[in-house]
Amino acid sequence: MLEEASQLENIEVFTPWGVSVGFITSLEVDDEKGEITSLFLEETNEKLVEDGSSILIPFRWVQAVGDVVILRYFPQDIPIRSIEEQGPMA
């Protein structure tokens, strides 16, 4: 599972309507379940994310994974919180 998950790094993520959100730089994984819980994105689109800040995307928002990641959902406004407020990364 982790070997497959590591292949997601540096993959571009798109909204359901085809706009680039950013690039996956790391993953948050539930070690007990062996499941990805979140994608950490950097180089985000400033038109979608205030100041192009790094964000965590819940994996449940993912619709498809291939050469790119397509989201099934993306909110209109992303609340920006510091990394400390978002909690620890796995």
Helices and strands as residue ranges (DSSP letters): H 2-6, E 12-14, E 20-30, E 35-42, G 50-52, E 55-58, G 59-61, E 62-65, E 69-71, H 83-86
